[in-house]
């Protein structure tokens, strides 16, 4: 009976560990994305530029609208979010 209880406990542990590792990987990825966006500098600019589509076949209908002039990164909010996740 103790062996059965140990097996059940171990199975629950293995499942919980797998779930926690998956969640931790997600949080690490989110931190990387947030640091990249709010971190500024050349790496954030390069990442933003990588999202631009330059294909000639996209034509005029796929042009991006002009960026709002008043937009700026809310660095204080980003640091708060990163701090909470850490």
ABEGO torsion letter per residue (X at the ends): XAAAAAAAAAAAAAAAAAAAAAAAAAAAAAAAAAAAAAAEEAAAAAAAAAABBABAAAEAAABBBBBBAABBBBAAAAAAAAAAAX
